[in-house]
Amino acid sequence: MYIIKVKGIAKIPDYVQLRDDKFTLLAYFRVDRPDKSLEKLGLGDQQDYIMEMVKDLPFGQIAKLEI
């Protein structure tokens, strides 16, 4: 799974994308509201780990997420 942090512009907030190994979009959620999307994907128990990676990830870079 891959994670990408997208910088928002003006009134559009920052977002996070989670993609699988074929780069298919699995989840797309606001940085400040990950709860529902991660629960829906079955990753609610990994939320702290994922959000810690998001905090350290520069905008526009892709990182491999080991879950």
N, C-alpha and C positions, 0 to 999 in steps of 0.2 A: 504494500500500500504506500502511496505517496501523498505528501502534504504540501500545499502551496498557500502562501499568505498573499492576498491581493490588496493593494492599497486603494482605499476609496478616494473619491475626488469630490470636493465641495460638500454637499449634503449626503452623498453616498458613503456609508460606513465601510470600514475594513472588513474583508471577508476571508474565509478559509475554505479551501477546496480539498476534499479527500478523494483520491483516485486509486483504482486498482492497478494491477500489474500491466493490464492492457490499456491503461490510462483512461478508462471509462469513469465518468464522474459518479461518485457514490454519495457524496454529501457536499452541500454548499451552505455555509452558515456564517452569521456575523461573529466576529471575534468575541464580542461581549455577550452573546447568547447561544452557546453551543449545546445546551441541555437537550432540547427536543430532537435535534438532528442526530446527535450521537446515540440517544436512546433508541431512536427509530432504526438506526443502523446496527444496534446491538453492541455498541461500544461505550455505553454509559459508565461501566466500571473502569474504563480506561481514560475517562475524561481528564483527570488530573495530569496524567502522563502526556496526553495529546496537547493540552493547553500549555503545559510547560515547554513543549517543543515549539508551539506557535509563538510563545513569548520571545524565544531566542532566535527564531527564524527571520532573516531579513526579507523584506517585501520582494516578491517576484522570483524567489529562488525555490527550487524543488528539493525536497528532502525525503529520503526513504524512511518510512515509519515502520518499525519492527514491532508487530503485535502478534 
